[in-house]
Amino acid sequence: MDIQERLTAFAMLGAEWVMWLLVVLSVVVLAIVLERAYYLIATRDDIDALKKSLLDRLRGGDVDGAMKRLKASKAFEARIALSGLEGAEDGAASAEEKMAGEARLAKLAMERNLAFVGTVGNNAPFVGLLGTVIGIIRAFHELESSGGQVSSGLMSEIGEALVATAIGLLVALPAVAFFNLFQRSIRARLARGDALGHEVLAFLKSTAIPAGGPFRSKAKKGEKSKASDDDADEE
């Protein structure tokens, strides 16, 4: 039996298994979409209120309070900013690198299983097309069996072929839509996290951090130094 005969014998099994495969893929995609939607909603926070609260504490010198506020938030944006404050004693450059690393981890966490959704969205039409090809092969076989006469069996095979294509499109379109929606949401959250991290970074660059000591404003340090110079001049 040559390759053509083998493929013909395979096609004669019908396209029903292709349609069931598409149904299974759609169920898996739906499960992932619901899980990701719940996960992203559960890790949200009011970033504007978080930013205001964070800046108020930092400007007031309450770094511990700022860290506690960030730890209380479930948002990835807060984790990014928190990683910067936790690495502040190593310098602003180190804090920036830690925030960049935390942002990458946050991206991986939010994108978990989305690659499968994107793959199904891109390839479901081709799976449906496979079912269509199988249906057309069976339709030609039916046409040959009926001696070139149009029969109910022929129309059934053609209908099955078209249904396979339709199911492939019905699976692909929502998958692509949800994949793009999640990707846009993730990019927006990473952008907000980056903005919040830059607020922390700006604060760190404006402070002097002695080794193992508390945060200290450069401005206040300068005022103290100036006062010392004035005292020395008076002496």
C-alpha positions as CSV (number, residue, x, y, z in Angstrom):
1,M,0.0,0.0,0.0
2,D,1.6,3.3,-1.1
3,I,1.4,6.6,0.7
4,Q,-1.6,7.9,-1.2
5,E,-3.6,4.8,-0.4
6,R,-2.7,5.1,3.3
7,L,-3.8,8.7,3.4
8,T,-7.0,7.8,1.6
9,A,-7.7,5.1,4.1
10,F,-7.0,7.6,6.9
11,A,-9.4,10.1,5.4
12,M,-12.1,7.5,5.1
13,L,-12.2,7.4,8.9
14,G,-14.1,10.7,8.7
15,A,-13.7,14.3,10.0
16,E,-15.7,13.7,13.1
17,W,-12.5,13.2,15.3
18,V,-11.3,16.6,14.0
19,M,-14.4,18.3,15.2
20,W,-14.2,16.6,18.6
21,L,-10.5,17.7,18.8
22,L,-11.6,21.3,18.2
23,V,-14.3,21.0,20.8
24,V,-11.7,19.7,23.4
25,L,-9.3,22.6,22.5
26,S,-12.1,25.1,22.9
27,V,-12.9,23.7,26.4
28,V,-9.2,23.9,27.4
29,V,-9.0,27.5,26.1
30,L,-12.1,28.5,28.0
31,A,-10.7,27.1,31.2
32,I,-7.4,29.0,30.7
33,V,-9.3,32.2,29.9
34,L,-11.4,32.0,33.1
35,E,-8.4,31.1,35.2
36,R,-6.3,34.0,33.8
37,A,-9.1,36.4,34.1
38,Y,-9.7,35.5,37.8
39,Y,-5.9,35.7,38.5
40,L,-5.4,39.1,36.9
41,I,-8.5,40.5,38.6
42,A,-7.4,39.0,42.0
43,T,-4.0,40.7,41.7
44,R,-5.3,44.2,40.9
45,D,-5.1,47.3,43.0
46,D,-6.0,51.0,42.8
47,I,-2.6,52.0,41.5
48,D,-3.4,55.8,41.7
49,A,-4.3,55.4,45.4
50,L,-1.3,53.1,45.9
51,K,1.1,55.7,44.3
52,K,-0.3,58.5,46.4
53,S,0.0,56.6,49.6
54,L,3.5,55.4,48.7
55,L,4.8,58.9,47.9
56,D,3.2,60.4,51.0
57,R,5.1,58.0,53.1
58,L,8.4,58.3,51.3
59,R,8.3,62.1,51.4
60,G,7.6,61.9,55.1
61,G,10.6,59.7,55.6
62,D,8.5,56.7,56.6
63,V,10.2,54.1,54.5
64,D,9.1,51.2,56.7
65,G,5.5,52.4,56.3
66,A,5.9,52.6,52.6
67,M,7.3,49.0,52.5
68,K,4.4,47.7,54.6
69,R,1.9,49.4,52.3
70,L,3.5,47.8,49.3
71,K,3.6,44.4,51.0
72,A,-0.1,44.7,51.8
73,S,-1.0,45.0,48.1
74,K,-1.5,41.9,45.9
75,A,-0.7,43.9,42.7
76,F,2.4,43.1,40.6
77,E,3.0,46.8,40.4
78,A,3.5,46.9,44.2
79,R,5.9,44.0,44.0
80,I,8.1,45.8,41.5
81,A,8.3,48.9,43.6
82,L,8.9,46.9,46.8
83,S,11.8,45.1,45.2
84,G,13.4,48.5,44.6
85,L,13.0,49.6,48.2
86,E,14.2,46.3,49.6
87,G,17.4,46.7,47.6
88,A,17.9,50.4,48.3
89,E,20.8,50.0,50.7
90,D,22.9,48.6,47.8
91,G,22.3,51.8,45.8
92,A,19.9,53.1,43.2
93,A,21.5,51.2,40.4
94,S,21.1,47.9,42.2
95,A,17.5,48.8,43.1
96,E,16.8,49.5,39.4
97,E,18.1,46.1,38.4
98,K,16.1,44.4,41.0
99,M,12.9,46.1,39.8
100,A,13.7,45.1,36.3
101,G,14.1,41.5,37.4
102,E,10.9,41.6,39.3
103,A,9.1,43.0,36.3
104,R,10.3,40.1,34.2
105,L,9.0,37.6,36.8
106,A,5.7,39.4,36.9
107,K,5.4,39.2,33.2
108,L,6.0,35.5,33.2
109,A,3.5,35.0,36.0
110,M,0.8,36.9,34.2
111,E,1.4,35.2,30.8
112,R,1.3,31.7,32.2
113,N,-0.6,29.3,29.8
114,L,-1.4,32.2,27.4
115,A,1.0,30.8,24.8
116,F,-1.4,27.8,24.5
117,V,-4.4,30.2,23.9
118,G,-2.4,32.0,21.2
119,T,-1.4,28.8,19.5
120,V,-4.9,27.5,19.4
121,G,-6.1,30.8,18.1
122,N,-3.6,30.8,15.3
123,N,-3.9,27.1,14.3
124,A,-7.6,26.2,14.9
125,P,-8.5,27.3,11.4
126,F,-5.9,24.9,9.9
127,V,-7.2,22.0,12.1
128,G,-10.7,22.8,10.7
129,L,-9.3,22.9,7.2
130,L,-7.9,19.4,7.8
131,G,-11.4,18.3,8.6
132,T,-12.6,20.0,5.4
133,V,-10.0,18.2,3.3
134,I,-11.0,14.9,4.8
135,G,-14.7,15.6,4.2
136,I,-14.0,16.5,0.5
137,I,-12.0,13.3,0.0
138,R,-14.9,11.3,1.4
139,A,-17.3,13.3,-0.8
140,F,-15.4,12.4,-3.9
141,H,-15.3,8.8,-2.8
142,E,-19.1,8.9,-2.3
143,L,-19.5,10.5,-5.8
144,E,-17.5,7.7,-7.3
145,S,-19.5,5.1,-5.5
146,S,-22.8,6.6,-6.7
147,G,-21.6,6.6,-10.3
148,G,-21.5,10.4,-10.6
149,Q,-25.0,10.9,-9.2
150,V,-25.7,13.4,-6.5
151,S,-26.9,11.5,-3.4
152,S,-27.8,12.2,0.1
153,G,-24.5,10.6,1.2
154,L,-22.6,13.0,-1.0
155,M,-24.4,16.1,0.4
156,S,-23.8,14.8,3.9
157,E,-20.0,14.5,3.4
158,I,-19.9,18.0,1.9
159,G,-21.8,19.4,4.8
160,E,-19.5,17.7,7.3
161,A,-16.5,19.3,5.5
162,L,-18.0,22.7,5.8
163,V,-18.9,22.3,9.4
164,A,-15.3,21.4,10.3
165,T,-14.2,24.7,8.8
166,A,-16.8,26.6,10.7
167,I,-15.9,25.0,14.0
168,G,-12.3,25.8,13.4
169,L,-13.1,29.5,12.9
170,L,-15.5,29.6,15.9
171,V,-12.7,28.2,18.1
172,A,-10.0,30.5,16.7
173,L,-11.7,33.9,16.8
174,P,-12.5,34.0,20.6
175,A,-9.1,32.5,21.4
176,V,-7.3,35.3,19.4
177,A,-9.5,38.0,20.9
178,F,-8.8,36.9,24.5
179,F,-5.1,36.4,23.8
180,N,-4.8,40.0,22.5
181,L,-7.0,41.3,25.4
182,F,-4.8,39.6,28.0
183,Q,-1.6,40.8,26.3
184,R,-2.8,44.4,26.3
185,S,-3.8,44.2,29.9
186,I,-0.4,42.7,30.9
187,R,1.5,45.4,28.9
188,A,-0.6,48.1,30.7
189,R,0.1,46.7,34.1
190,L,3.8,46.4,33.4
191,A,3.8,50.0,32.3
192,R,2.1,51.1,35.5
193,G,4.6,49.0,37.5
194,D,7.5,50.6,35.6
195,A,6.0,54.1,36.4
196,L,5.7,53.3,40.1
197,G,9.2,51.8,40.1
198,H,10.5,55.1,38.6
199,E,8.9,57.0,41.5
200,V,10.8,54.8,43.9
201,L,13.9,55.2,41.9
202,A,13.6,59.0,41.9
203,F,13.3,58.9,45.7
204,L,16.3,56.7,46.1
205,K,18.4,58.9,43.9
206,S,17.5,61.9,46.0
207,T,18.5,60.3,49.3
208,A,21.8,59.3,50.9
209,I,21.8,55.8,52.3
210,P,24.6,55.0,54.7
211,A,25.6,51.4,54.9
212,G,23.3,49.6,57.2
213,G,21.7,53.0,58.1
214,P,18.4,54.7,57.5
215,F,17.4,56.8,54.5
216,R,18.6,60.3,54.7
217,S,17.7,63.2,52.4
218,K,20.5,64.7,50.4
219,A,18.9,68.1,50.8
220,K,18.8,67.8,54.6
221,K,22.4,66.6,54.6
222,G,23.4,69.6,52.6
223,E,21.6,71.9,55.0
224,K,23.4,70.3,57.9
225,S,26.8,70.7,56.2
226,K,26.1,74.3,55.5
227,A,25.1,74.9,59.1
228,S,28.4,73.4,60.2
229,D,30.3,75.6,57.8
230,D,28.5,78.7,59.2
231,D,29.4,77.6,62.8
232,A,33.0,77.2,61.8
233,D,33.1,80.7,60.2
234,E,31.6,82.2,63.4
235,E,34.4,80.6,65.5
